[in-house]
Amino acid sequence: MRIGELAARAGVTAKALRHYERVGLVVPERTESGYRDYSASALGRIGFILAGQRVGLSLRELRGILELRDRGHAPCAHALDLVDQRLREIEERLASLSAMRRGRKVP
């Protein structure tokens, strides 16, 4: 499918898809005339990227997960470690904000 169709189906812009391509998250085929041609699996890949961003993972972290998967490795443990790390960071931030709200010094 072409970039416009994938963008519409995934709920992102064509500009975002081009950015994902630049940073190595998606790699479309090219037609003889040079148009990007995405496989049907690209839609699921974009969905994974968007879900990862919603939980706070960076594009770099998501690229690492996808590279593991693309090499045939199960990235589950790595992905869970990243999500756990992000959760710890959020919990620390919440504790810091709560302490500020109560007027206490924050370390």
DSSP file (Angstrom, degrees, kcal/mol; ACC not computed):
  #  RESIDUE AA STRUCTURE BP1 BP2  ACC     N-H-->O    O-->H-N    N-H-->O    O-->H-N    TCO  KAPPA ALPHA  PHI   PSI    X-CA   Y-CA   Z-CA
    1    1 A M              0   0    0      0, 0.0    37,-3.6     0, 0.0     2,-0.1   0.000 360.0 360.0 360.0 152.4    0.0    0.0    0.0
    2    2 A R     >  -     0   0    0     35,-0.2     4,-2.3     1,-0.1     5,-0.2  -0.295 360.0-101.6 -80.2 167.1    1.1    3.5   -0.6
    3    3 A I  H  > S+     0   0    0     33,-0.4     4,-2.7     1,-0.2     5,-0.2   0.858 118.9  53.0 -60.0 -40.7    2.1    6.0    2.1
    4    4 A G  H  > S+     0   0    0      2,-0.2     4,-2.2     1,-0.2    -1,-0.2   0.897 110.5  47.1 -63.7 -40.9   -1.1    7.9    2.0
    5    5 A E  H  > S+     0   0    0      2,-0.2     4,-2.6    -3,-0.2     5,-0.2   0.925 113.7  47.1 -67.4 -44.3   -3.2    4.8    2.5
    6    6 A L  H  X S+     0   0    0     -4,-2.3     4,-2.6     1,-0.2     6,-0.2   0.921 111.6  51.7 -63.3 -42.6   -1.0    3.5    5.3
    7    7 A A  H  X>S+     0   0    0     -4,-2.7     5,-2.0    -5,-0.2     4,-1.4   0.932 112.1  45.8 -59.2 -46.0   -1.1    6.9    7.0
    8    8 A A  H  <5S+     0   0    0     -4,-2.2    -1,-0.2     1,-0.2    -2,-0.2   0.918 115.4  45.8 -64.3 -44.0   -4.9    7.1    6.8
    9    9 A R  H  <5S+     0   0    0     -4,-2.6    -1,-0.2     1,-0.2    -2,-0.2   0.837 117.5  43.6 -69.1 -32.4   -5.4    3.5    8.1
   10   10 A A  H  <5S-     0   0    0     -4,-2.6    -1,-0.2    -5,-0.2    -2,-0.2   0.619 108.4-121.6 -89.0 -13.0   -2.8    3.9   10.9
   11   11 A G  T  <5S+     0   0    0     -4,-1.4     2,-0.3     1,-0.3    -3,-0.2   0.818  75.0 108.2  76.8  30.5   -4.1    7.3   12.0
   12   12 A V  S   <S-     0   0    0     -5,-2.0    -1,-0.3    -6,-0.2     2,-0.2  -0.772  70.7 -98.7-127.0 174.9   -0.7    9.1   11.4
   13   13 A T     >  -     0   0    0     -2,-0.3     4,-1.8     1,-0.1     5,-0.1  -0.577  25.3-119.6 -92.9 160.0    0.6   11.5    8.9
   14   14 A A  H  > S+     0   0    0      1,-0.2     4,-2.4     2,-0.2     5,-0.2   0.850 117.1  59.5 -62.6 -33.5    2.7   10.7    5.9
   15   15 A K  H  > S+     0   0    0      1,-0.2     4,-2.0     2,-0.2    -1,-0.2   0.904 103.5  50.4 -61.9 -41.1    5.3   13.0    7.4
   16   16 A A  H  > S+     0   0    0      2,-0.2     4,-2.7     1,-0.2    -1,-0.2   0.905 109.4  51.2 -63.5 -41.3    5.4   10.7   10.5
   17   17 A L  H  X S+     0   0    0     -4,-1.8     4,-2.0     2,-0.2    -2,-0.2   0.898 108.9  50.3 -64.0 -40.0    5.8    7.6    8.3
   18   18 A R  H  X S+     0   0    0     -4,-2.4     4,-2.3     2,-0.2    -1,-0.2   0.887 111.0  50.0 -64.3 -37.4    8.7    9.3    6.5
   19   19 A H  H  X S+     0   0    0     -4,-2.0     4,-2.1     2,-0.2    -2,-0.2   0.928 108.3  51.9 -65.2 -45.0   10.3   10.1    9.9
   20   20 A Y  H  <>S+     0   0    0     -4,-2.7     5,-3.0     1,-0.2     6,-0.9   0.873 110.3  50.1 -58.5 -37.0    9.8    6.5   11.0
   21   21 A E  H ><5S+     0   0    0     -4,-2.0     3,-1.3     4,-0.2    -1,-0.2   0.926 108.0  52.5 -66.7 -44.3   11.6    5.4    7.9
   22   22 A R  H 3<5S+     0   0    0     -4,-2.3    -2,-0.2     1,-0.3    -1,-0.2   0.864 111.9  45.5 -59.7 -37.5   14.5    7.8    8.4
   23   23 A V  T 3<5S-     0   0    0     -4,-2.1    -1,-0.3    -5,-0.1    -2,-0.2   0.377 120.3-107.5 -91.9   5.8   15.1    6.5   12.0
   24   24 A G  T < 5S+     0   0    0     -3,-1.3    -3,-0.2    -4,-0.3    -2,-0.1   0.688  84.2 119.5  85.0  20.1   14.8    2.9   10.9
   25   25 A L  S   <S+     0   0    0     -5,-3.0     2,-0.4     1,-0.2    -4,-0.2   0.831  80.5  22.2 -86.1 -33.6   11.5    1.9   12.3
   26   26 A V        -     0   0    0     -6,-0.9    -2,-0.3    -9,-0.2    -1,-0.2  -0.985  61.9-164.9-132.9 145.2    9.8    1.0    9.0
   27   27 A V        -     0   0    0     -2,-0.4     2,-0.1    -3,-0.1    -6,-0.0  -0.865  13.9-164.6-132.2  98.5   11.4    0.0    5.7
   28   28 A P        -     0   0    0      0, 0.0    10,-0.2     0, 0.0     2,-0.1  -0.412  21.1-117.3 -78.9 157.8    9.1    0.2    2.7
   29   29 A E  E     -A   37   0A   0      8,-2.2     8,-2.6    -2,-0.1     2,-0.4  -0.394  30.6-127.0 -75.9 168.8    9.8   -1.4   -0.6
   30   30 A R  E     -A   36   0A   0      6,-0.2     6,-0.2    -2,-0.1     5,-0.1  -0.976  11.5-133.2-122.8 137.7   10.1    0.9   -3.6
   31   31 A T    >   -     0   0    0      4,-2.6     3,-2.0    -2,-0.4     6,-0.0  -0.299  37.8 -97.4 -75.7 170.8    8.2    0.7   -6.8
   32   32 A E  T 3  S+     0   0    0      1,-0.3    -1,-0.1     2,-0.1    -2,-0.0   0.821 128.6  52.0 -58.7 -30.6   10.0    1.0  -10.1
   33   33 A S  T 3  S-     0   0    0      2,-0.1    -1,-0.3     1,-0.0    -2,-0.0   0.403 124.2-104.8 -89.0   3.5    8.9    4.7  -10.2
   34   34 A G  S <  S+     0   0    0     -3,-2.0     2,-0.1     1,-0.3    -2,-0.1   0.452  70.2 144.0  93.5   0.7   10.3    5.2   -6.7
   35   35 A Y        -     0   0    0      1,-0.1    -4,-2.6    -5,-0.1    -1,-0.3  -0.464  56.7-108.1 -73.2 145.5    7.0    5.3   -4.7
   36   36 A R  E     -A   30   0A   0     -6,-0.2     2,-0.4    -2,-0.1   -33,-0.4  -0.531  33.3-166.0 -69.7 137.9    7.0    3.8   -1.2
   37   37 A D  E     -A   29   0A   0     -8,-2.6    -8,-2.2    -2,-0.2     2,-0.3  -0.941   4.0-162.0-132.1 109.4    5.1    0.5   -1.1
   38   38 A Y        -     0   0    0    -37,-3.6     2,-0.1    -2,-0.4     5,-0.0  -0.687  14.5-127.9 -95.6 142.2    4.3   -0.8    2.4
   39   39 A S    >   -     0   0    0     -2,-0.3     3,-1.4     1,-0.1     4,-0.4  -0.344  31.2-104.7 -77.7 167.1    3.3   -4.4    3.1
   40   40 A A  T >> S+     0   0    0      1,-0.3     3,-1.1     2,-0.2     4,-0.6   0.803 119.4  64.8 -62.9 -28.4    0.1   -5.2    5.1
   41   41 A S  H 3> S+     0   0    0      1,-0.2     4,-1.9     2,-0.2    -1,-0.3   0.697  83.7  76.1 -69.6 -17.3    2.3   -6.0    8.1
   42   42 A A  H <> S+     0   0    0     -3,-1.4     4,-2.6     1,-0.2    -1,-0.2   0.833  87.0  60.8 -62.5 -31.2    3.4   -2.3    8.3
   43   43 A L  H <> S+     0   0    0     -3,-1.1     4,-2.1    -4,-0.4    -1,-0.2   0.927 106.5  44.5 -62.8 -44.9    0.0   -1.4    9.7
   44   44 A G  H  X S+     0   0    0     -4,-0.6     4,-2.2     2,-0.2    -1,-0.2   0.873 111.9  53.7 -65.2 -37.2    0.7   -3.6   12.8
   45   45 A R  H  X S+     0   0    0     -4,-1.9     4,-2.2     2,-0.2    -2,-0.2   0.908 109.0  47.8 -64.2 -42.8    4.2   -2.3   13.1
   46   46 A I  H  X S+     0   0    0     -4,-2.6     4,-2.7     2,-0.2     5,-0.2   0.901 109.8  53.8 -65.1 -40.3    2.9    1.3   13.2
   47   47 A G  H  X S+     0   0    0     -4,-2.1     4,-2.3     1,-0.2    -2,-0.2   0.901 108.5  49.3 -59.3 -41.2    0.3    0.3   15.8
   48   48 A F  H  X S+     0   0    0     -4,-2.2     4,-2.6     2,-0.2    -2,-0.2   0.914 110.4  50.5 -64.0 -43.0    3.1   -1.2   17.9
   49   49 A I  H  X S+     0   0    0     -4,-2.2     4,-2.3     1,-0.2    -2,-0.2   0.929 111.8  47.2 -60.5 -46.4    5.2    2.0   17.6
   50   50 A L  H  X S+     0   0    0     -4,-2.7     4,-1.9     1,-0.2    -1,-0.2   0.898 112.4  49.3 -64.4 -40.7    2.2    4.2   18.6
   51   51 A A  H  X S+     0   0    0     -4,-2.3     4,-1.3    -5,-0.2    -1,-0.2   0.907 110.8  51.0 -65.0 -40.8    1.4    1.9   21.6
   52   52 A G  H  <>S+     0   0    0     -4,-2.6     5,-2.6     1,-0.2     3,-0.3   0.894 109.0  50.4 -63.1 -40.4    5.0    2.1   22.6
   53   53 A Q  H ><5S+     0   0    0     -4,-2.3     3,-1.5     1,-0.2    -1,-0.2   0.882 104.6  58.5 -65.0 -37.1    5.1    5.8   22.5
   54   54 A R  H 3<5S+     0   0    0     -4,-1.9    -1,-0.2     1,-0.3    -2,-0.2   0.823 106.2  48.3 -63.1 -30.7    1.9    6.0   24.6
   55   55 A V  T 3<5S-     0   0    0     -4,-1.3    -1,-0.3    -3,-0.3    -2,-0.2   0.384 128.0 -98.6 -91.4   5.6    3.7    4.1   27.4
   56   56 A G  T < 5S+     0   0    0     -3,-1.5     2,-0.2     1,-0.3    -3,-0.2   0.556  71.1 147.1  97.7   8.6    6.6    6.4   27.1
   57   57 A L      < -     0   0    0     -5,-2.6    -1,-0.3    -6,-0.2     2,-0.1  -0.561  44.0-126.2 -78.2 142.8    9.1    4.5   25.1
   58   58 A S     >  -     0   0    0     -2,-0.2     4,-2.5     1,-0.1     5,-0.2  -0.382  21.8-111.3 -80.5 163.7   11.4    6.5   22.8
   59   59 A L  H  > S+     0   0    0      1,-0.2     4,-2.5     2,-0.2     5,-0.1   0.864 120.6  55.6 -63.0 -34.5   11.7    5.8   19.1
   60   60 A R  H  > S+     0   0    0      2,-0.2     4,-1.9     1,-0.2    -1,-0.2   0.923 108.8  46.3 -63.1 -44.5   15.3    4.6   19.8
   61   61 A E  H  > S+     0   0    0      1,-0.2     4,-2.0     2,-0.2    -2,-0.2   0.908 112.8  49.8 -64.2 -41.7   14.0    2.1   22.3
   62   62 A L  H  X S+     0   0    0     -4,-2.5     4,-2.7     1,-0.2    -2,-0.2   0.885 107.1  54.8 -65.1 -37.9   11.3    1.0   20.0
   63   63 A R  H  X S+     0   0    0     -4,-2.5     4,-2.6     1,-0.2    -1,-0.2   0.909 106.8  51.9 -61.6 -40.8   13.8    0.5   17.2
   64   64 A G  H  X S+     0   0    0     -4,-1.9     4,-1.9     2,-0.2    -2,-0.2   0.912 110.7  47.2 -61.0 -42.9   15.8   -1.8   19.4
   65   65 A I  H  X S+     0   0    0     -4,-2.0     4,-2.2     1,-0.2    -2,-0.2   0.939 114.0  47.1 -62.8 -47.3   12.8   -3.9   20.2
   66   66 A L  H  X S+     0   0    0     -4,-2.7     4,-2.8     1,-0.2    -2,-0.2   0.855 108.8  54.8 -66.2 -34.9   11.8   -4.1   16.5
   67   67 A E  H  X S+     0   0    0     -4,-2.6     4,-1.5     2,-0.2    -1,-0.2   0.905 107.6  50.1 -65.0 -40.7   15.4   -4.9   15.5
   68   68 A L  H  <>S+     0   0    0     -4,-1.9     5,-2.4     1,-0.2     3,-0.3   0.946 113.5  45.7 -59.6 -47.4   15.4   -7.9   17.9
   69   69 A R  H ><5S+     0   0    0     -4,-2.2     3,-1.7     1,-0.2    -2,-0.2   0.904 109.8  54.0 -63.0 -41.5   12.1   -9.1   16.5
   70   70 A D  H 3<5S+     0   0    0     -4,-2.8    -1,-0.2     1,-0.3    -2,-0.2   0.787 104.9  55.0 -65.5 -26.5   13.3   -8.6   12.9
   71   71 A R  T 3<5S-     0   0    0     -4,-1.5    -1,-0.3    -3,-0.3    -2,-0.2   0.397 125.9-102.2 -85.7   2.8   16.4  -10.8   13.6
   72   72 A G  T < 5S+     0   0    0     -3,-1.7     2,-0.3     1,-0.3    -3,-0.2   0.565  80.8 129.0  91.2   9.1   14.1  -13.6   14.8
   73   73 A H      < -     0   0    0     -5,-2.4    -1,-0.3    -6,-0.2    -2,-0.1  -0.711  65.4-114.6 -96.5 149.2   14.5  -13.1   18.5
   74   74 A A        -     0   0    0     -2,-0.3     3,-0.4     1,-0.1     4,-0.3  -0.737  26.5-168.0 -80.5 114.2   11.7  -12.7   21.0
   75   75 A P     >  +     0   0    0      0, 0.0     4,-3.0     0, 0.0     5,-0.2   0.330  55.3 108.5 -86.3   9.9   12.0   -9.1   22.3
   76   76 A C  H  > S+     0   0    0      1,-0.2     4,-2.8     2,-0.2     5,-0.2   0.903  78.3  45.3 -57.4 -48.9    9.5   -9.7   25.1
   77   77 A A  H  > S+     0   0    0     -3,-0.4     4,-2.3     1,-0.2    -1,-0.2   0.921 115.7  47.8 -63.1 -43.2   12.0   -9.6   28.0
   78   78 A H  H  > S+     0   0    0     -4,-0.3     4,-2.1     2,-0.2    -2,-0.2   0.925 113.1  47.9 -62.5 -44.8   13.7   -6.6   26.6
   79   79 A A  H  X S+     0   0    0     -4,-3.0     4,-2.4     1,-0.2    -2,-0.2   0.914 111.7  50.0 -63.5 -43.1   10.4   -4.7   26.0
   80   80 A L  H  X S+     0   0    0     -4,-2.8     4,-2.8    -5,-0.2    -1,-0.2   0.890 108.7  52.9 -63.7 -39.2    9.2   -5.6   29.6
   81   81 A D  H  X S+     0   0    0     -4,-2.3     4,-2.5    -5,-0.2    -1,-0.2   0.922 110.5  47.8 -60.3 -43.9   12.5   -4.3   31.0
   82   82 A L  H  X S+     0   0    0     -4,-2.1     4,-2.4     2,-0.2    -2,-0.2   0.910 113.0  47.3 -64.5 -42.2   12.1   -1.0   29.2
   83   83 A V  H  X S+     0   0    0     -4,-2.4     4,-2.4     2,-0.2    -2,-0.2   0.907 112.2  50.2 -66.6 -41.2    8.5   -0.7   30.3
   84   84 A D  H  X S+     0   0    0     -4,-2.8     4,-2.4     2,-0.2    -2,-0.2   0.910 110.8  49.8 -61.8 -41.7    9.4   -1.5   33.9
   85   85 A Q  H  X S+     0   0    0     -4,-2.5     4,-2.2     2,-0.2    -2,-0.2   0.924 110.9  49.1 -61.7 -44.5   12.2    1.1   33.8
   86   86 A R  H  X S+     0   0    0     -4,-2.4     4,-2.3     1,-0.2    -2,-0.2   0.896 109.9  52.2 -63.1 -39.8    9.8    3.7   32.4
   87   87 A L  H  X S+     0   0    0     -4,-2.4     4,-2.7     2,-0.2    -1,-0.2   0.910 108.2  50.6 -63.0 -43.1    7.3    2.8   35.2
   88   88 A R  H  X S+     0   0    0     -4,-2.4     4,-2.4     1,-0.2    -1,-0.2   0.910 110.2  50.5 -61.0 -41.5   10.0    3.3   37.9
   89   89 A E  H  X S+     0   0    0     -4,-2.2     4,-2.2     2,-0.2    -2,-0.2   0.906 111.5  47.9 -62.9 -41.4   10.9    6.7   36.4
   90   90 A I  H  X S+     0   0    0     -4,-2.3     4,-2.8     2,-0.2    -2,-0.2   0.916 110.9  50.6 -65.7 -43.2    7.3    7.7   36.4
   91   91 A E  H  X S+     0   0    0     -4,-2.7     4,-2.3     2,-0.2    -2,-0.2   0.896 110.7  49.3 -62.5 -40.0    6.8    6.6   40.0
   92   92 A E  H  X S+     0   0    0     -4,-2.4     4,-2.3     2,-0.2    -1,-0.2   0.908 111.5  49.3 -63.6 -42.2    9.9    8.6   41.0
   93   93 A R  H  X S+     0   0    0     -4,-2.2     4,-2.6     2,-0.2    -2,-0.2   0.916 110.6  50.0 -64.1 -43.2    8.6   11.6   39.2
   94   94 A L  H  X S+     0   0    0     -4,-2.8     4,-2.7     2,-0.2    -2,-0.2   0.911 110.4  50.1 -61.8 -42.5    5.2   11.2   40.9
   95   95 A A  H  X S+     0   0    0     -4,-2.3     4,-2.3     2,-0.2    -1,-0.2   0.908 111.4  49.4 -62.1 -41.4    6.8   10.9   44.4
   96   96 A S  H  X S+     0   0    0     -4,-2.3     4,-2.1     2,-0.2    -2,-0.2   0.916 112.6  46.5 -63.7 -44.4    8.9   14.0   43.6
   97   97 A L  H  X S+     0   0    0     -4,-2.6     4,-2.3     2,-0.2    -2,-0.2   0.893 111.4  51.6 -66.5 -39.8    5.8   16.0   42.6
   98   98 A S  H  X S+     0   0    0     -4,-2.7     4,-1.9     2,-0.2    -2,-0.2   0.906 109.4  50.6 -63.2 -40.7    3.8   14.8   45.6
   99   99 A A  H  <>S+     0   0    0     -4,-2.3     5,-2.4     1,-0.2     4,-0.4   0.905 110.1  50.0 -63.6 -41.0    6.6   15.9   47.9
  100  100 A M  H ><5S+     0   0    0     -4,-2.1     3,-1.1     1,-0.2    -1,-0.2   0.905 107.9  53.6 -63.2 -40.1    6.7   19.3   46.2
  101  101 A R  H 3<5S+     0   0    0     -4,-2.3    -1,-0.2     1,-0.3    -2,-0.2   0.891 108.6  49.0 -62.0 -38.7    2.9   19.6   46.6
  102  102 A R  T 3<5S-     0   0    0     -4,-1.9    -1,-0.3    -5,-0.2    -2,-0.2   0.523 118.5-114.8 -79.3  -4.3    3.3   18.9   50.4
  103  103 A G  T < 5 +     0   0    0     -3,-1.1    -3,-0.2    -4,-0.4     2,-0.2   0.632  68.4 138.6  83.1  14.3    6.1   21.6   50.5
  104  104 A R      < -     0   0    0     -5,-2.4    -1,-0.3    -6,-0.2     2,-0.1  -0.556  60.0 -99.2 -89.3 157.5    8.9   19.2   51.4
  105  105 A K        -     0   0    0     -2,-0.2    -1,-0.1     2,-0.0    -5,-0.0  -0.466  33.5-138.5 -70.5 145.6   12.4   19.4   50.0
  106  106 A V              0   0    0     -2,-0.1   -10,-0.0     1,-0.1    -1,-0.0  -0.916 360.0 360.0-108.3 131.8   13.0   17.0   47.2
  107  107 A P              0   0    0      0, 0.0    -1,-0.1     0, 0.0    -2,-0.0   0.529 360.0 360.0 -63.5 360.0   16.4   15.1   47.1
